[in-house]
Amino acid sequence: MLVESSIGLDFREAFLMTNTFHTITVEGAAEAYVLSRGKARFLSIAQAIRAIRTLMPACNATDHELEEMLAAACIAHMVPVAFDAARPDGSPSRLHS
């Protein structure tokens, strides 16, 4: 189920527009999500992963791979990032940028 408040219309619209013209890559989806959050205080990795998996259910990338793609896009676009995704070993989340 898509929840507008957690994913945002801007990302969904950018994703759909990009997908209309050519096949979107996971990297492209990560970049589109980061760009849609440019004016936010920070980007939540956990929320971004949920959004990408919602819009790309066949995505084969692991959460760790998505986290790396999102972090790289955040650095490239100077968007503060919160590394708040759950760790596979159950260790506490990292909340720093």
Phi, psi and omega in degrees: 000135181269128178246117185299322185292332182267335182258315178092140181292324183301314181295315182298317179295316179297319179297312182293321179295317179295317182294335180293323186270328179199171179289130180272142176267166176297320178298319178296321178294319178298315179297316179298321180295314180300314180296328179288344181252017186305327183261003178286160178297323177198165177257128177273119178299317181300314180294321180296318179297317177300317181297314181295317180293330177291317183275343179229071185298338180270009181299125181266356181291144176284164177301322180296318178295318177297318179301317179295317179297316181294318179298318179297318179294322178297317179296314182299327183253011176055045177256122178300144186230141174251118179275080187248015179287148179295139179273143181298331181272004179082005180291158182298153179292152175263125181243063177219162180242000000 
